Amino acid sequence: MSNISKNKIIAIVPVKERSERVPNKNFRKFTENGNSLLDLTINKLKSLINLDHIYISTDKENIKIPLTQNITILKRDKKFCDNLTPWSEVIFNVANSIPEEEDTTIMWVHTTTPLFNFYKEALEKYLNLNKNIFNSLVAVEKSKEFLIDQKGRPINYMFGVWHKYSQDLPELFKITGALFINKLSEIKKNRYVIGTNPYLFEVPSEYCLDIDNEWQFELAKILYKNLD
């Protein structure tokens, strides 16, 4: 393989047409100027000077995205856009649809965290990681909350006189869903976007809202409008 292929960096943006909890979530108006969550994500990625190509994996026809030589739509079968097919199979299918060399660096990007805009910093961090220690990167949010299970049993602290203050809780992290970085070969091998030894790229909580329902969609619009 050539040095060019070894250094190639691409982004894959998986978006499906149907969303159960937020109708037309990825494609409806989100910003005041009419951009959708997909538009917003693509515009952010286009600003990365070392990104070679952007692929959009979708089952939707006639996406209204200005296609250039650096943006390609990959048609995805609707079987891999439902809520029945295991997520690992969806990842494997999408990964195998990407027409790139196995050693290509993949930025797996979701549209549903619109306040996130740390793609440049995360990519630079990944490229400079000691790959003998870390083999992937995942965007995370630190959680300092008192957690209990469905039976009311504490998970990360103890009831009674052993109750800790929040600053003394063990460090737990929530996956934001905004960004995963890995080699294409590793994604195919593991059928997953996170490797066995990921670097946890911590993101401030105010940029981590993940849209999963209509209320969060409307809240994210307000927060994005006032982001500055």
N, CA and C of each residue as an Amber inpcrd file, in Angstrom:
protein
   684
   0.8320000  -1.1880000   0.0000000   0.0000000   0.0000000   0.0000000
   0.8760000   1.2510000   0.0000000   0.3620000   2.3000000  -0.6120000
   1.1100000   3.5400000  -0.7090000   1.0300000   4.3240000   0.5870000
   1.9340000   5.3080000   0.7550000   1.9040000   6.1840000   1.9150000
   0.6500000   7.0330000   1.9450000   0.1000000   7.3240000   0.7610000
  -1.1100000   8.1340000   0.6890000  -2.2580000   7.4040000   1.3640000
  -2.4310000   6.1180000   1.0540000  -3.5340000   5.3760000   1.6400000
  -3.3550000   5.2350000   3.1490000  -2.0960000   5.1020000   3.6070000
  -1.8490000   4.9450000   5.0330000  -2.2220000   6.2020000   5.8130000
  -2.1340000   7.3480000   5.1630000  -2.4050000   8.6000000   5.8480000
  -3.8110000   9.1320000   5.5800000  -4.5960000   8.3990000   4.8190000
  -5.8950000   8.9260000   4.4260000  -6.8630000   8.9530000   5.6010000
  -7.6280000  10.0400000   5.6870000  -8.6020000  10.2340000   6.7570000
  -9.9460000  10.5590000   6.1270000 -10.9700000   9.8050000   6.4960000
 -12.3020000  10.0650000   5.9490000 -13.3260000  10.0920000   7.0860000
 -14.4560000  10.7160000   6.8210000 -15.5690000  10.7450000   7.7820000
 -16.7390000   9.9700000   7.1950000 -17.4080000   9.2000000   8.0290000
 -18.6380000   8.5260000   7.6350000 -19.7540000   9.0520000   8.5280000
 -20.8340000   9.5120000   7.9020000 -21.9760000  10.0630000   8.6410000
 -23.1780000   9.1620000   8.3630000 -23.5420000   8.2840000   9.2870000
 -24.6980000   7.4120000   9.0750000 -26.0030000   8.1220000   9.4660000
 -26.9230000   8.2310000   8.5310000 -28.2280000   8.8440000   8.8170000
 -29.3240000   8.0130000   8.1550000 -30.3300000   7.6740000   8.9160000
 -31.4390000   6.9320000   8.3240000 -32.6410000   7.8550000   8.1510000
 -33.5020000   7.5030000   7.1950000 -34.6310000   8.3650000   6.8710000
 -35.6560000   8.4020000   7.9950000 -35.9450000   7.2560000   8.5870000
 -37.0200000   7.1630000   9.5670000 -36.4850000   7.2470000  10.9890000
 -37.1300000   8.1000000  11.7810000 -36.8050000   8.1930000  13.1950000
 -38.1010000   8.0910000  13.9830000 -38.1770000   7.1400000  14.9070000
 -39.4340000   6.8700000  15.6000000 -39.8300000   7.9790000  16.5630000
 -38.8790000   8.4660000  17.3600000 -39.2250000   9.4380000  18.4020000
 -39.1900000  10.8780000  17.9290000 -38.3820000  11.1690000  16.8940000
 -38.2880000  12.5310000  16.3610000 -38.4490000  12.4400000  14.8420000
 -39.6610000  12.6190000  14.3280000 -39.9060000  12.4720000  12.8890000
 -38.9660000  13.3380000  12.0460000 -38.3780000  12.7040000  11.0300000
 -37.5120000  13.4020000  10.0730000 -36.3470000  14.1120000  10.7620000
 -35.8580000  13.5290000  11.8560000 -34.8820000  14.1840000  12.7390000
 -33.6540000  14.7190000  12.0100000 -33.0810000  13.9320000  11.1380000
 -31.8150000  14.3200000  10.5120000 -31.9470000  15.3270000   9.3860000
 -33.1800000  15.5010000   8.8740000 -33.3440000  16.2570000   7.6310000
 -34.2460000  17.4860000   7.7570000 -34.9440000  17.6610000   8.8640000
 -35.8320000  18.8110000   9.0220000 -35.0470000  20.0470000   9.4590000
 -35.6730000  21.1950000   9.3690000 -35.0090000  22.4520000   9.7330000
 -34.5880000  22.4280000  11.1910000 -33.3200000  22.7910000  11.4300000
 -32.8100000  22.8710000  12.7950000 -32.3210000  24.2820000  13.1330000
 -31.5710000  24.9090000  12.2410000 -31.0580000  26.2500000  12.4990000
 -31.9620000  27.3020000  11.8660000 -31.7710000  28.5540000  12.2680000
 -32.6050000  29.6440000  11.7500000 -32.4650000  29.8320000  10.2540000
 -31.2940000  29.5050000   9.7040000 -31.1050000  29.6620000   8.2630000
 -31.5600000  28.4410000   7.4690000 -32.2160000  27.4910000   8.1520000
 -32.8190000  26.3560000   7.4590000 -31.9870000  25.1000000   7.3990000
 -30.7950000  25.1070000   7.9810000 -29.9510000  23.9060000   7.9470000
 -30.5210000  22.8000000   8.8180000 -30.3840000  21.5770000   8.3500000
 -30.7880000  20.3970000   9.1270000 -29.6120000  19.9380000   9.9770000
 -29.8390000  18.9260000  10.8190000 -28.7410000  18.3460000  11.5860000
 -27.6700000  17.7770000  10.6570000 -28.1030000  17.1910000   9.5430000
 -27.1340000  16.6660000   8.5780000 -26.3430000  17.8010000   7.9420000
 -27.0320000  18.8590000   7.5090000 -26.3390000  20.0160000   6.9230000
 -25.2850000  20.5470000   7.8890000 -25.6950000  20.7150000   9.1240000
 -24.8180000  21.2820000  10.1450000 -23.5740000  20.4160000  10.3340000
 -23.7570000  19.1120000  10.3970000 -22.6430000  18.1950000  10.5910000
 -21.6800000  18.2270000   9.4080000 -22.2390000  18.1940000   8.2100000
 -21.3930000  18.2190000   7.0050000 -20.5970000  19.5170000   6.9300000
 -21.2210000  20.6400000   7.2480000 -20.5210000  21.9320000   7.2040000
 -19.3630000  21.9740000   8.1970000 -19.5500000  21.3870000   9.3600000
 -18.4660000  21.3410000  10.3420000 -17.3170000  20.4760000   9.8290000
 -17.6440000  19.3280000   9.2590000 -16.6050000  18.4240000   8.7710000
 -15.8430000  19.0190000   7.5900000 -16.5290000  19.7830000   6.7630000
 -15.8790000  20.4000000   5.5970000 -14.7890000  21.3840000   5.9890000
 -14.8360000  21.8530000   7.2250000 -13.8340000  22.8240000   7.6790000
 -12.5220000  22.1460000   8.0890000 -12.5030000  20.8170000   8.1560000
 -11.2840000  20.0920000   8.5400000 -10.3570000  19.9760000   7.3440000
  -9.2250000  20.6250000   7.4180000  -8.3400000  20.7030000   6.2430000
  -7.6660000  19.3700000   5.9400000  -7.5150000  18.4960000   6.9530000
  -6.8410000  17.2200000   6.6980000  -7.8140000  16.0600000   6.5110000
  -9.0860000  16.3750000   6.2820000 -10.0770000  15.3320000   5.9970000
 -10.1680000  15.1330000   4.4880000  -9.9380000  13.9050000   4.0280000
  -9.8710000  13.6510000   2.5920000 -11.2330000  13.4810000   1.9340000
 -12.2000000  12.9060000   2.6700000 -13.4820000  12.6290000   2.0330000
 -14.5600000  12.4670000   3.0960000 -15.7970000  12.7700000   2.7010000
 -16.9540000  12.5860000   3.5700000 -17.9240000  11.6450000   2.8750000
 -18.3210000  10.5760000   3.5690000 -19.3290000   9.6550000   3.0550000
 -20.5820000   9.7540000   3.9200000 -21.7340000   9.7800000   3.2630000
 -23.0200000   9.7840000   3.9570000 -23.6870000   8.4430000   3.6770000
 -23.9000000   7.6600000   4.7270000 -24.5420000   6.3500000   4.5850000
 -26.0170000   6.4800000   4.9490000 -26.9070000   6.2190000   3.9780000
 -28.3270000   6.4750000   4.2150000 -29.2230000   5.6390000   3.3080000
 -30.4630000   5.4940000   3.7570000 -31.4900000   4.8650000   2.9340000
 -32.4130000   5.9050000   2.3050000 -32.1890000   7.1730000   2.5920000
 -33.0600000   8.2380000   2.0860000 -32.7010000   8.5890000   0.6480000
 -33.7250000   8.7800000  -0.1590000 -33.5250000   9.2000000  -1.5490000
 -33.4580000  10.7260000  -1.6260000 -32.7160000  11.2030000  -2.5930000
 -32.6860000  12.6400000  -2.9300000 -32.3440000  13.5290000  -1.7360000
 -31.2300000  13.2440000  -1.1230000 -30.7520000  14.1120000  -0.0430000
 -30.3020000  15.4430000  -0.6290000 -30.7410000  16.5150000  -0.0140000
 -30.4320000  17.8560000  -0.5230000 -29.1270000  18.3700000   0.0700000
 -28.0490000  17.7090000  -0.2900000 -26.7070000  18.1090000   0.1200000
 -25.9170000  18.3960000  -1.1530000 -25.2880000  19.5680000  -1.2480000
 -24.4660000  19.8460000  -2.4330000 -23.3220000  18.8400000  -2.5250000
 -23.4000000  17.9490000  -3.4860000 -22.3790000  16.9170000  -3.6290000
 -21.1800000  17.4660000  -4.3980000 -20.0070000  17.3060000  -3.8240000
 -18.7690000  17.7300000  -4.4520000 -17.8910000  16.5010000  -4.6310000
 -16.6860000  16.7160000  -5.1470000 -15.7820000  15.5790000  -5.3350000
 -15.3290000  14.9870000  -4.0010000 -15.5730000  15.7180000  -2.9100000
 -15.1630000  15.2400000  -1.5960000 -16.3260000  14.7250000  -0.7500000
 -17.5250000  14.6530000  -1.3170000 -18.6910000  14.1500000  -0.5890000
 -19.3900000  13.0990000  -1.4530000 -19.6360000  11.9310000  -0.8710000
 -20.2780000  10.8420000  -1.5970000 -21.3860000  10.2430000  -0.7400000
 -22.5040000   9.8970000  -1.3770000 -23.5930000   9.2170000  -0.6760000
 -23.4800000   7.7150000  -0.9270000 -23.4980000   6.9490000   0.1500000
 -23.4720000   5.4940000   0.0640000 -24.8670000   4.9700000   0.3790000
 -25.4930000   4.3270000  -0.5890000 -26.8440000   3.8120000  -0.4160000
 -26.8370000   2.6440000   0.5710000 -27.7260000   2.7090000   1.5720000
 -27.8230000   1.6510000   2.5790000 -29.1910000   0.9830000   2.4960000
 -29.1890000  -0.3270000   2.5120000 -30.4420000  -1.0810000   2.4810000
 -31.2520000  -0.7900000   3.7420000 -32.5730000  -0.7160000   3.5980000
 -33.4400000  -0.3830000   4.7220000 -33.3760000  -1.4130000   5.8370000
 -32.9200000  -2.6250000   5.5200000 -32.7310000  -3.6350000   6.5530000
 -31.7570000  -3.1530000   7.6170000 -30.7970000  -2.3330000   7.1940000
 -29.7890000  -1.8340000   8.1150000 -30.1220000  -0.4310000   8.6280000
 -31.4120000  -0.0940000   8.5630000 -31.8770000   1.2010000   9.0550000
 -33.0830000   1.0500000   9.9750000 -33.3660000  -0.1930000  10.3830000
 -34.4960000  -0.4000000  11.2950000 -33.9710000  -0.5510000  12.7250000
 -34.8530000  -0.8690000  13.6420000 -34.4540000  -1.0710000  15.0330000
 -34.4670000  -2.5530000  15.4140000 -34.3950000  -3.4020000  14.4030000
 -34.4070000  -4.8440000  14.6250000 -33.0400000  -5.4700000  14.3610000
 -32.3560000  -4.9900000  13.3280000 -31.0380000  -5.5160000  13.0040000
 -30.0420000  -5.1170000  14.0820000 -29.2700000  -6.0670000  14.6210000
 -28.2840000  -5.7350000  15.6570000 -27.3350000  -4.6240000  15.2030000
 -27.0170000  -3.7370000  16.1350000 -26.1880000  -2.5700000  15.7920000
 -24.8310000  -2.9930000  15.2390000 -24.2740000  -4.1010000  15.7270000
 -22.9890000  -4.5650000  15.2260000 -23.0700000  -4.9220000  13.7400000
 -24.2210000  -5.4610000  13.3070000 -24.3940000  -5.7950000  11.8890000
 -24.5260000  -4.5320000  11.0460000 -25.1770000  -3.5120000  11.6060000
 -25.2910000  -2.2300000  10.9020000 -23.8980000  -1.6360000  10.7000000
 -23.1080000  -1.6240000  11.7600000 -21.7480000  -1.0810000  11.6780000
 -20.9300000  -1.8370000  10.6400000 -21.0180000  -3.1660000  10.6560000
 -20.2640000  -3.9920000   9.7200000 -20.6820000  -3.7110000   8.2850000
 -21.9830000  -3.5540000   8.0600000 -22.4900000  -3.2650000   6.7240000
 -22.0130000  -1.9060000   6.2250000 -22.1200000  -0.9030000   7.0820000
 -21.6830000   0.4420000   6.6950000 -20.1770000   0.4510000   6.4220000
 -19.4120000  -0.1830000   7.3070000 -17.9600000  -0.2120000   7.1320000
 -17.5640000  -0.8670000   5.8120000 -18.2490000  -1.9480000   5.4480000
 -17.9280000  -2.6470000   4.2000000 -18.3790000  -1.8920000   2.9610000
 -19.2400000  -0.8980000   3.1470000 -19.6820000  -0.0960000   1.9960000
 -18.7220000   1.0480000   1.6860000 -17.7810000   1.3020000   2.5780000
 -16.8360000   2.4130000   2.3900000 -15.7300000   1.9780000   1.4280000
 -15.6140000   2.6090000   0.2690000 -14.6310000   2.1870000  -0.7440000
 -13.2370000   2.7480000  -0.4760000 -12.6550000   2.3460000   0.6500000
 -11.3330000   2.8370000   1.0290000 -10.4590000   1.6720000   1.4800000
  -9.1430000   1.9400000   1.5720000  -8.1890000   0.9280000   2.0160000
  -8.4160000   0.5980000   3.4890000  -7.9780000  -0.5910000   3.8820000
  -8.1990000  -1.0750000   5.2340000  -7.5370000  -0.2040000   6.2950000
  -6.4100000   0.4440000   5.9580000  -5.6860000   1.2300000   6.9550000
  -6.1620000   2.6840000   7.0270000  -7.2610000   2.9840000   6.3680000
  -7.8150000   4.3390000   6.4020000  -8.3300000   4.6740000   7.8050000
  -8.0660000   5.9010000   8.2420000  -8.6010000   6.3780000   9.5220000
 -10.0350000   6.8350000   9.3220000 -10.9330000   6.3180000  10.1470000
 -12.3540000   6.6050000  10.0200000 -12.8190000   7.4950000  11.1680000
 -13.4200000   8.6180000  10.8300000 -14.1400000   9.4260000  11.8130000
 -15.6220000   9.0700000  11.6560000 -16.1460000   8.3230000  12.6170000
 -17.5490000   7.9090000  12.5790000 -18.3450000   8.9810000  13.3110000
 -19.1770000   9.7180000  12.5860000 -19.7930000  10.9350000  13.1210000
 -21.3130000  10.8260000  13.1070000 -21.9420000  11.0610000  14.2550000
 -23.3940000  11.1170000  14.3300000 -23.8620000  12.5720000  14.3140000
 -25.0430000  12.7870000  13.7750000 -25.5670000  14.1500000  13.6230000
 -26.2800000  14.6590000  14.8640000 -26.5800000  13.7890000  15.8030000
 -27.5520000  14.1100000  16.8560000 -26.9710000  14.8140000  18.0790000
 -25.7100000  15.2080000  17.9890000 -25.0940000  15.9990000  19.0620000
 -24.6370000  17.3260000  18.4650000 -25.5840000  18.2090000  18.1190000
 -25.2770000  19.3930000  17.3130000 -24.4250000  20.4480000  18.0100000
 -24.3180000  20.4160000  19.3370000 -23.4970000  21.3970000  20.0360000
 -22.0190000  21.0080000  20.0270000 -21.7360000  19.7540000  19.7040000
 -20.3590000  19.2540000  19.6510000 -19.6330000  19.8410000  18.4440000
 -18.4300000  20.3890000  18.6850000 -17.6520000  20.9210000  17.5700000
 -16.1590000  20.8060000  17.8710000 -15.7650000  19.5950000  18.3160000
 -14.3740000  19.3620000  18.6760000 -13.7280000  18.3400000  17.7370000
 -14.1610000  18.3290000  16.4930000 -13.6430000  17.3510000  15.5330000
 -12.1410000  17.5430000  15.2990000 -11.7260000  18.7770000  15.1290000
 -10.3110000  19.0660000  14.8660000  -9.4410000  18.6310000  16.0380000
  -9.8490000  19.0030000  17.2450000  -9.0650000  18.6600000  18.4270000
  -9.0110000  17.1520000  18.6540000 -10.1510000  16.4850000  18.4440000
 -10.2030000  15.0380000  18.6400000  -9.3350000  14.3150000  17.6210000
  -9.3920000  14.7510000  16.3720000  -8.5910000  14.1070000  15.3270000
  -7.1030000  14.2960000  15.5990000  -6.7050000  15.4990000  15.9720000
  -5.2960000  15.7480000  16.2870000  -4.8460000  14.8640000  17.4480000
  -5.7170000  14.7260000  18.4390000  -5.3780000  13.8880000  19.5840000
  -5.1960000  12.4300000  19.1530000  -6.1050000  11.9370000  18.3320000
  -6.0180000  10.5550000  17.8640000  -4.7360000  10.3210000  17.0680000
  -4.4120000  11.2260000  16.1730000  -3.2450000  11.0490000  15.3150000
  -1.9470000  11.0470000  16.1150000  -1.9560000  11.6690000  17.2920000
  -0.7490000  11.7490000  18.1100000  -0.7400000  10.7610000  19.2820000
  -1.7430000   9.8940000  19.3300000  -1.7890000   8.9030000  20.4000000
  -0.6690000   7.8720000  20.2520000  -0.2290000   7.3420000  21.3690000
   0.6600000   6.1910000  21.3530000  -0.1860000   4.9760000  21.0020000
  -0.0770000   4.5050000  19.7700000  -0.9400000   3.4200000  19.2920000
  -0.6070000   2.0700000  19.9380000   0.4900000   2.0040000  20.6980000
   0.7710000   0.8000000  21.4620000  -0.0900000   0.7300000  22.7210000
  -0.6920000   1.8790000  23.0780000  -1.5520000   1.9440000  24.2620000
  -3.0180000   2.1040000  23.8660000  -3.2880000   3.0580000  22.9630000
  -4.6610000   3.3590000  22.5490000  -4.8400000   3.0070000  21.0710000
  -5.9240000   2.2970000  20.7520000  -6.1540000   1.9280000  19.3490000
  -7.3890000   2.5860000  18.7560000  -8.0170000   3.5090000  19.4920000
  -9.1930000   4.2200000  18.9850000  -9.4690000   5.3980000  19.9070000
 -10.4680000   6.1840000  19.5440000 -10.8590000   7.3510000  20.3490000
 -12.3730000   7.4290000  20.3900000 -12.9140000   7.8050000  21.5530000
 -14.3540000   7.9870000  21.6870000 -14.6080000   9.2570000  22.4840000
 -15.5570000  10.0730000  22.0190000 -15.9380000  11.2970000  22.7300000
 -16.8290000  10.9390000  23.9080000 -16.4610000  11.4250000  25.0970000
 -17.1910000  11.0740000  26.3050000 -17.4780000  12.3090000  27.1480000
 -18.4500000  12.1440000  28.0440000 -18.8020000  13.1670000  29.0250000
 -18.6220000  12.5630000  30.4120000 -17.8970000  13.2770000  31.2980000
 -17.6970000  12.7730000  32.6580000 -19.0100000  12.8500000  33.4340000
 -19.2940000  11.8010000  34.2000000 -20.5150000  11.7470000  34.9960000
 -20.1690000  11.7430000  36.4740000 -20.6550000  12.7250000  37.1820000
 -20.5100000  12.8000000  38.6430000 -21.9080000  12.8350000  39.2410000
 -22.6270000  11.7340000  39.0830000 -24.0060000  11.6560000  39.5430000
 -24.1920000  10.4060000  40.4080000 -25.1830000  10.4570000  41.2770000
 -25.4900000   9.3160000  42.1320000 -26.4240000   8.3810000  41.3670000
 -25.9210000   7.2000000  41.0340000 -26.6490000   6.2710000  40.1740000
 -27.1840000   5.0920000  40.9720000 -28.4280000   4.6990000  40.6600000
 -29.0250000   3.5080000  41.2600000 -29.6010000   2.6380000  40.1550000
 -29.7510000   1.3440000  40.4240000 -30.3090000   0.4480000  39.4170000
 -31.8290000   0.3780000  39.5490000 -32.4470000  -0.4970000  38.7580000
 -33.9080000  -0.5630000  38.7060000 -34.5340000  -1.0310000  40.0100000
 -33.7370000  -1.6130000  40.8820000 -34.2390000  -2.0560000  42.1800000
 -33.8910000  -1.0820000  43.3050000 -33.3720000   0.0920000  42.9140000
 -33.0580000   1.1100000  43.9000000 -31.7220000   0.9100000  44.5960000
 -30.8830000   0.0180000  44.0810000 -29.5840000  -0.2430000  44.7050000
 -28.5320000   0.6910000  44.1300000 -27.7160000   1.3150000  44.9930000
 -26.6920000   2.2450000  44.5070000 -25.6360000   1.5230000  43.6800000
 -25.1550000   2.1920000  42.6220000 -24.1740000   1.6040000  41.7190000
 -22.7730000   2.1360000  42.0020000 -22.6460000   3.4430000  42.1850000
 -21.3220000   4.0450000  42.3320000 -21.1060000   4.7170000  43.6800000
 -21.9490000   4.4000000  44.6680000 -21.7770000   4.9240000  46.0200000
 -22.5460000   4.0140000  46.9750000 -22.6030000   4.3720000  48.2530000
 -23.3140000   3.5610000  49.2410000 -24.2670000   4.4450000  50.0470000
 -25.3840000   3.8720000  50.4210000 -26.3520000   4.5910000  51.2470000
 -25.8260000   4.7540000  52.6840000 -26.4560000   5.6680000  53.4250000
 -26.1920000   5.7980000  54.8510000 -24.9330000   6.5870000  55.1570000
 -24.2600000   6.1950000  56.2340000 -23.1010000   6.9600000  56.7050000
 -21.9290000   6.8720000  55.7340000 -22.0120000   5.9430000  54.7260000
 -20.9360000   5.8030000  53.7350000 -21.1510000   6.6820000  52.5070000
 -22.2570000   7.4610000  52.5350000 -22.5690000   8.3320000  51.3930000
 -21.4360000   9.3290000  51.1640000 -20.9680000   9.3950000  49.9220000
 -19.8810000  10.3080000  49.5610000 -20.4370000  11.6110000  48.9850000
 -19.6370000  12.6720000  49.0350000 -19.9630000  13.8770000  48.2910000
 -19.6790000  13.6110000  46.8070000 -20.3660000  14.3670000  45.9550000
 -20.2610000  14.0860000  44.5140000 -18.8330000  14.1730000  43.9980000
 -18.0290000  15.1010000  44.5590000 -16.6530000  15.2340000  44.0660000
 -15.7850000  14.0170000  44.3990000 -16.2620000  13.1750000  45.3340000
 -15.5040000  11.9870000  45.7110000 -15.9920000  10.7180000  45.0170000
 -16.9860000  10.8500000  44.1570000 -17.4800000   9.6900000  43.4260000
 -16.4240000   9.1920000  42.4460000 -16.4200000   7.8980000  42.1260000
 -15.4850000   7.3900000  41.1130000 -15.7870000   8.0250000  39.7560000
 -14.7590000   8.1780000  38.9420000 -14.9410000   8.8000000  37.6360000
 -15.5920000   7.8090000  36.6730000 -16.7960000   8.1450000  36.2420000
 -17.4840000   7.3740000  35.2140000 -17.6750000   8.2770000  34.0090000
 -17.8080000   7.6880000  32.8330000 -17.9390000   8.4730000  31.6140000
 -19.0950000   7.9570000  30.7700000 -19.8210000   8.8800000  30.1810000
 -20.9190000   8.5440000  29.2880000 -20.4840000   8.7840000  27.8510000
 -20.7530000   7.8390000  26.9920000 -20.4440000   8.0100000  25.5640000
 -21.4150000   9.0270000  24.9780000 -20.8870000  10.0740000  24.3720000
 -21.7460000  11.1330000  23.8360000 -22.4440000  10.7210000  22.5430000
 -21.8220000   9.8300000  21.7810000 -22.3680000   9.4530000  20.4730000
 -21.9490000  10.3920000  19.3660000 -21.2230000  11.4620000  19.7070000
 -20.8680000  12.4640000  18.7050000 -19.7860000  11.9880000  17.7370000
 -18.7650000  11.2920000  18.2730000 -17.6050000  10.9860000  17.4360000
 -16.8650000   9.7480000  17.9420000 -16.4630000   8.9130000  16.9740000
 -15.6050000   7.7670000  17.2360000 -14.5260000   7.7800000  16.1530000
 -13.2930000   7.5080000  16.5150000 -12.2190000   7.4560000  15.5220000
 -11.5060000   6.1140000  15.6450000 -11.3340000   5.4480000  14.5040000
 -10.7430000   4.1110000  14.5080000 -10.2560000   3.7990000  13.0930000
  -9.4760000   2.7630000  12.9580000  -9.0790000   2.2860000  11.6430000
 -10.2270000   1.4820000  11.0200000 -10.3760000   1.5740000   9.7130000
 -11.4270000   0.8370000   9.0200000 -11.2770000  -0.6710000   9.2650000
 -10.0590000  -1.1680000   9.2430000  -9.8290000  -2.6050000   9.4520000
 -10.2990000  -3.0440000  10.8290000 -10.1040000  -2.2040000  11.8390000
 -10.5040000  -2.5480000  13.1980000 -12.0240000  -2.5390000  13.3520000
 -12.6730000  -1.5910000  12.6930000 -14.1380000  -1.5380000  12.7410000
 -14.7280000  -2.7930000  12.1160000 -14.1680000  -3.2200000  11.0030000
 -14.6520000  -4.4410000  10.3550000 -14.3720000  -5.6750000  11.2090000
 -13.1840000  -5.7350000  11.7850000 -12.8000000  -6.9080000  12.5720000
 -13.6730000  -7.0480000  13.8220000 -13.8970000  -5.9340000  14.5150000
 -14.6540000  -5.9670000  15.7670000 -16.1480000  -5.7530000  15.5870000
 -16.5420000  -5.3610000  14.3640000 -17.9380000  -5.0150000  14.0830000
 -18.4390000  -3.9740000  15.0850000 -17.5620000  -3.0260000  15.3720000
 -17.8930000  -1.9890000  16.3420000 -16.9990000  -0.7800000  16.0940000
 -17.4820000   0.3970000  16.5230000 -16.7470000   1.6300000  16.2330000
 -15.6850000   1.9440000  17.2730000 -15.7750000   1.3230000  18.4560000
 -14.7940000   1.5530000  19.5120000 -13.8660000   0.3480000  19.5820000
 -12.5620000   0.6170000  19.6960000 -11.5950000  -0.4610000  19.8000000
 -11.4840000  -0.9970000  21.2160000 -10.5760000  -1.9430000  21.4020000
 -10.4310000  -2.6060000  22.6990000  -9.7700000  -1.7150000  23.7440000
  -8.9780000  -0.7310000  23.3080000  -8.3030000   0.1820000  24.2350000
  -8.4940000   1.6230000  23.7590000  -9.6820000   2.1740000  23.9600000
  -9.9610000   3.5170000  23.4360000  -9.4070000   4.6310000  24.3210000
  -9.0350000   5.7210000  23.6840000  -8.7110000   6.9450000  24.4190000
 -10.0170000   7.6910000  24.6670000 -10.2430000   8.1130000  25.9040000
 -11.4670000   8.8120000  26.2510000 -11.2570000  10.3080000  26.0550000
 -11.8450000  10.8360000  24.9940000 -11.7260000  12.2630000  24.6770000
 -12.8510000  12.9920000  25.4020000 -12.5070000  13.6350000  26.5120000
 -13.5270000  14.2330000  27.3670000 -14.0240000  15.5600000  26.7960000
 -15.3500000  15.6900000  26.7800000 -16.0090000  16.8800000  26.2320000
 -16.8070000  17.5540000  27.3470000 -16.7580000  18.8950000  27.4590000
 -17.5610000  19.5820000  28.4720000 -19.0430000  19.2590000  28.3150000
 -19.7350000  19.1230000  29.4440000 -21.1270000  18.6690000  29.4400000
 -22.0430000  19.5410000  28.5940000 -21.7460000  20.8450000  28.5290000
 -22.6440000  21.7450000  27.8080000 -22.6510000  21.5060000  26.3040000
 -21.7210000  20.6700000  25.7950000 -21.6630000  20.3810000  24.3600000
 -22.1120000  18.9450000  24.0490000 -22.6970000  18.2630000  25.0390000
 -22.9400000  16.8270000  24.8910000 -24.4050000  16.4290000  24.7380000
 -25.3090000  17.3740000  24.6270000 -26.7200000  17.0180000  24.4990000
 -26.9390000  16.1580000  23.2580000 -27.4820000  14.9570000  23.4730000
 -27.7490000  14.0140000  22.3880000 -29.2570000  13.9520000  22.1570000
 -29.6950000  14.2860000  20.9560000 -31.1250000  14.3760000  20.6560000
 -31.7280000  12.9910000  20.4900000 -32.6720000  12.6630000  21.3750000
 -33.3220000  11.3610000  21.3120000 -34.8430000  11.4840000  21.3840000
 -35.3580000  12.6950000  21.5780000 -36.8050000  12.9060000  21.5980000
 -37.1150000  14.3310000  21.1480000 -38.3900000  14.6240000  20.9820000
 -38.8040000  15.9230000  20.4400000 -38.4070000  17.0680000  21.3660000
 -38.5210000  16.8600000  22.6710000 -38.1690000  17.8970000  23.6310000
 -36.6890000  18.2450000  23.5220000 -35.8320000  17.2400000  23.3820000
 -34.3990000  17.4880000  23.2560000 -34.0720000  18.1880000  21.9370000
 -34.8460000  17.8780000  20.8910000 -34.6450000  18.5540000  19.6050000
 -34.8840000  20.0530000  19.7540000 -35.9890000  20.4170000  20.4100000
 -36.3270000  21.8310000  20.5920000 -35.3440000  22.5110000  21.5370000
 -34.9270000  21.8030000  22.5880000 -33.9500000  22.3640000  23.5180000
 -32.6180000  22.6050000  22.8140000 -32.1880000  21.6470000  21.9950000
 -30.9260000  21.7840000  21.2750000 -30.9610000  22.9730000  20.3170000
 -32.1110000  23.2400000  19.7170000 -32.2440000  24.4040000  18.8300000
 -31.9870000  25.6990000  19.6010000 -32.5560000  25.7940000  20.7950000
 -32.3820000  26.9910000  21.6270000 -30.9260000  27.1390000  22.0450000
 -30.3330000  26.0450000  22.5020000 -28.9510000  26.0860000  22.9600000
 -27.9970000  26.4070000  21.8160000 -28.2620000  25.8240000  20.6380000
 -27.3770000  26.0890000  19.4910000 -27.4540000  27.5590000  19.0800000
 -28.6710000  28.1000000  19.1090000 -28.8600000  29.5160000  18.7300000
 -28.0700000  30.4290000  19.6520000 -27.9450000  30.0380000  20.9200000
 -27.2520000  30.8620000  21.9140000 -25.9000000  30.2950000  22.3020000
 -25.2970000  29.5280000  21.4150000 -24.0750000  28.8000000  21.7410000
 -22.9370000  29.7280000  22.1150000 -22.8180000  30.8560000  21.4350000
 -21.6970000  31.7720000  21.6940000 -21.7750000  32.4030000  23.0630000
